[in-house]
């Protein structure tokens, strides 16, 4: 289960507040994507396959590869 943070709560987390504002915003978008994905999995019910995020697609320099809407590309697997 993922805890739901407001923008103010999220940007004050220890590992987030040290980042630049643009990086905080980017990380918040990733967080919201994860939250939406978690909710989607809960709605599907117990008879569905359990799909989980195992990471993000990265470039060679370890920067995230982003979609047009700025969200990360998740690498998923069935659990």
N, C-alpha and C positions, 0 to 999 in steps of 0.2 A: 504494500500500500504506500502510495506517495502522499506526503503531507502537502496540503494546498497553501502556498505562500502568496500573499499579496505582493505587488511590486515593491512596496516599502520594506516588507519583511525580507524579501528575497535579496534586495540590494544591501541589506545590513548583515547578511550571513558572513561569517568569518572569511571563508574562501572566496567570496564575491566582492566584498567591499574594498579589497586591495586592487581590483581590476579597474581599468579605465571605464568611463561611462558607456562608451560604445560597446566594449566587450561585455559589460554587465547586461546591456540590452540584448546582445546576441545570445548570451547564456540564458537569459530569461525566456527567450523564444524557444531554445532547446528544451528548457524545463517545461514550458507550456505544451510543447509537442509530446513530451514524455507523459505528461498528465493526461492529455487527450487520448493517447494510445492506451494507457492504463484503464481509463474509463471505457474505452471501446472493448477491451478484452473482458471487462466485468459484465458488460451488457450481453455479450455473446453467450454466456451461460456455461455450465459445467460440461456439456457434451462436445464442446468445440476443442480443437487442438490448441495447446497453449503456445502462443507465439511470444517470444521475448526479445527485447533489444539486447544485443551483446556488444554493441559499440557503434562507432560512426565511421563512415568512409573517409579516409584521410589521403591527402596528397603526400608526395615523397618528403616534403619538409614538415610533415605532421600537422599542417593546417587543415581544417575541415573543408571538405568539398560541400558547397552550399547549393541548394535549389534556388530557383528564381525568387521565391518568397523569403529567402534568407534562412530557411530551416535546414538543419543537417540531414544528411542521408543516413538513415539507420541501417545497420547490419543486423538482421534478425535470424533467429533459429527457432525450431520447434523444440519445446521442452518435454 
